Amino acid sequence: MTDGITPSQTVGPFFAYCLTPEDYDFRPMFSADLTLPDLAGERIRIEGRVTDGDGAPVPDAVIEIWQADAEGRYAHPADSRPKANTGFIGFGRSPTDADGVYRFATVKPGSVPGAGGAMQAPHINVTVLARGLLTHQITRIYFPDEASTASDPVLALVPDEAGRQTLIARKVAGGGETTYRFDVRLQGDGNGEGETVFFEC
């Protein structure tokens, strides 16, 4: 028998300390700003809101992104192609605020090779972590103004009726840099409608 109340978090008692250290006076290893002064490519902003099945904001979620640079090259040993953006790590992390909002500053990724050498449309890989999720959720952000989005082999696996449009960001007008909005809904309504498409990994 134990004394006191045990932590309620299903992902561990150190969730916030490890994933959002800036809130606890620790120096973060990763941030929501992936840009560098000499980074080649079109600078963009990604912003969105994480909500639950009722449409209420999820204020303590964490969004992680992993992407190629503007030339379609990943900062990973498995991608041995020459890279011009040698300082670009391609990984970022943003906590949601009280309204469930997250934001990233990055560059628009280039096309990357997929299975069998088929080229995939420019996209950003997204991981969603939140209290109450026993397993993190994986999804992708595609861009509406990229012609190759329509023929992407992974996106083609998701039927329209299954929510393909939930994987395509919306371009937001105004502001200095190009901004795309990508909202994440963790659950659908009572009929299962509106939930962001997540992939098994």
Helices and strands as residue ranges (DSSP letters): H 15-19, G 21-24, E 43-51, E 62-66, E 91-95, E 101-107, E 112-113, G 115-117, E 119-120, E 123-129, E 137-142, G 147-151, G 155-157, G 160-162, G 164-167, E 170-172, E 178-181, E 184-185
